[in-house]
């Protein structure tokens, strides 16, 4: 069992308080994603928008009980974002700042690029996007079609391609676009892009869940990128290629997994609060759900500790992502079952949780991609697959 120390317990308490402030707005934002702008002053959005910034660029960290937090470790993010997803996954994903983009910039960016990016985040509420997934290709790097190609004079490069299901794409001011720069494992790159650059377009995509995040479709038609906005140019080809790519996603993956835990916990607690008298069998079923949530939570925390120790070791994080996505889907559906056939009409918040739960599967790679990573870990002897599966 991985128990939280005093420091992380303080962080969880603050995150829970902020998440509880989001909950009353969940259905409003689900109906109208633009409602996020009207509640941007809530600490859960405004304050979170200035976190996940490295200490050297952040003079104003979160301070709770005398402890400073920057949310730069995977374990801190796991603790914090479980509470945020418990409050409302759609609103949490709609917050300004750099919850995903910042990890890529911090991992691959030069000191100048990091200073530019994080300085903008601190200056004013700034929405960012993280563009990886593509039509018909998903998040499979080997089949990625978006290309980043240099100009004849070498001073700029151009992006051509399309991205789909990009959170905050319509409201963002800047973000990171992943693209092919050439063949093979070293032919992967990423660039910082301003959304007002000619050739960049973004339109909202209708979704069933996490509507607050306002997922969008991005078009890239000859979008010009200055050479100093191409991430990793100061690194060796090995470090800015697949190695940099994997490190970024390994650090990100536990945070995505914990969102599934948060959604499942919200559904579990909803049943416990609203169901009323239950039979012995129903109590047993609910207790079993609680134990499953705790088991996956422990797996997610272990994965976060692993990538904090070694960012190249993401196999356990992939196992956590698969488990958490499945948990969120199963628990929200089981929770609806406690209220009978009319549950989706009679309990709109629980119905929303069931819709939002499906989004976890498609965030940062679907389960088939994660299973490939788990299999690679098994082959390399990185962990005991029987123990991980049992959790």
ABEGO torsion letter per residue (X at the ends): XBBBBAAAAAAAAAAAAAAAAAAAAAAAAAABAAAAAAAAABAAAAAAAABGBBAAABABBBBBGGBBBAGABAAAAAAAAAAAAAABAAAAAABBEBAAAAAAAAAABBAAAAAAAAAAAAABBBBBBBBABBBGAEABAAABABBBBBBAAGABBBBBEBBBGBBGAAABABBBBBBBAEBEAAABBBBBBBAABBGBBBBBBBBABGAAAGBBBBBBBGBBBBAAABBGAABBAAAABAAAAAAAAAAAAAAAAAAAAAAAAAAAAAAAAAAEBBBAAAAAAAAAAAAAAAAAAAAAAAAAAAAAABAABAAAAAAAAAAAAAAAAAAAAAAAAAAEAAAAAABAAAAAAAAAAAAAAABGEBAAAAAAAAAAAAAAGABBAAAAAAX
